[in-house]
Amino acid sequence: MKQPDISISACTYSQVLEIVSNKWTALVIYALEDGTIRYGEVKSRIEGVSQKMLTQSLKQLERDGLVRREVTPSVPPIVEYSLTPLGETLIPCMKMLKVWASNHYSLVRKARAEYDGGK
């Protein structure tokens, strides 16, 4: 019997998907692509994101070293977010996925419809 050659814990594909596969995470990275913005601006740029999901996504990205959170003491405090240099390295990859989706997602929808219709 053949031994598995793909390990979920060691596979780099799995590792990168662990970081960016959440839809909100990808959209937060896209929202921060142009530079530093405040929390409210991030929220207003991403349609449908709840405060809870945005906060969780930003915290996870900060934990992963992809987002920097800066608090300026004032009343109320000013909280700004930006991509770290590590986070910026994801932008070209995300852009390639965006181009792929623009070019091919209609074919995915068609395949799904054909599959679902054949059942």
C-alpha positions in Angstrom: 0.0 0.0 0.0 1.3 3.4 -1.0 2.2 5.8 1.9 0.6 9.3 1.8 3.0 11.9 0.4 0.9 14.9 1.3 0.8 15.9 5.0 -1.8 18.3 6.2 0.6 19.6 8.9 3.7 19.9 6.7 2.1 20.8 3.4 2.9 24.5 2.5 -0.4 24.7 0.6 -2.3 23.8 3.7 -0.2 26.3 5.8 -1.0 29.2 3.5 -4.7 28.3 3.3 -4.8 28.3 7.0 -3.8 32.0 6.9 -5.8 33.3 4.0 -8.7 31.0 3.3 -11.2 32.9 5.5 -13.2 35.2 3.2 -12.9 38.1 5.6 -9.2 37.7 6.0 -8.6 38.0 2.2 -10.9 41.0 2.0 -9.1 42.7 5.0 -5.8 42.2 3.2 -7.2 43.7 0.1 -8.7 46.7 2.0 -5.3 47.4 3.5 -3.4 47.1 0.3 -3.2 50.9 -0.3 -1.8 51.8 3.1 -2.8 52.7 6.7 -6.4 53.2 7.4 -8.6 53.4 10.5 -10.9 50.6 11.7 -14.1 52.4 10.5 -12.6 52.8 7.1 -11.7 49.1 6.9 -15.3 48.2 8.0 -16.9 50.6 5.4 -14.8 49.2 2.6 -15.9 45.6 3.2 -19.5 44.9 2.4 -21.3 42.7 4.9 -18.6 42.3 7.4 -19.8 42.4 11.0 -17.8 44.2 13.7 -17.2 40.8 15.4 -15.8 39.2 12.2 -13.7 42.2 11.3 -12.2 42.4 14.8 -11.4 38.6 14.8 -9.9 38.8 11.4 -7.7 41.8 12.2 -6.6 40.2 15.5 -5.6 37.0 13.7 -3.8 38.8 11.0 -1.9 40.8 13.7 -1.1 37.5 15.5 0.2 36.1 12.2 2.5 39.1 11.7 0.7 40.3 8.6 -1.1 43.4 10.0 0.2 46.2 12.3 -2.2 47.9 14.7 -1.3 51.3 16.0 -3.2 53.1 18.7 -2.7 56.9 19.1 -3.8 58.1 22.5 -6.6 60.6 22.2 -10.2 60.8 23.2 -11.4 58.6 21.6 -8.3 56.7 20.8 -7.3 56.6 17.1 -6.7 53.0 15.9 -5.1 52.4 12.6 -4.2 49.3 10.7 -1.7 48.6 8.0 0.0 45.6 6.4 3.4 44.7 7.7 6.2 44.0 5.2 5.4 40.3 5.6 1.7 41.1 4.9 2.7 43.1 1.8 4.4 40.0 0.3 0.9 38.4 0.0 -0.4 41.2 -2.3 1.1 39.8 -5.6 -0.3 36.3 -4.7 -3.7 37.6 -3.9 -3.7 39.6 -7.2 -2.9 36.5 -9.2 -5.8 34.7 -7.5 -8.1 37.7 -8.3 -7.0 37.5 -12.0 -7.6 33.8 -12.1 -11.1 34.2 -10.6 -11.9 37.0 -13.1 -10.8 34.8 -16.0 -12.2 31.4 -14.8 -14.9 31.7 -12.1 -17.7 31.8 -14.7 -16.4 28.3 -15.8 -16.6 27.2 -12.2 -20.2 28.4 -11.9 -21.0 26.6 -15.2 -19.4 23.4 -14.0 -21.3 23.6 -10.7 -24.6 24.1 -12.5 -24.0 21.2 -14.9 -23.0 19.0 -12.0 -26.0 20.0 -9.9 -28.3 19.6 -12.8 -27.1 16.1 -13.5 -28.1 14.8 -10.1 
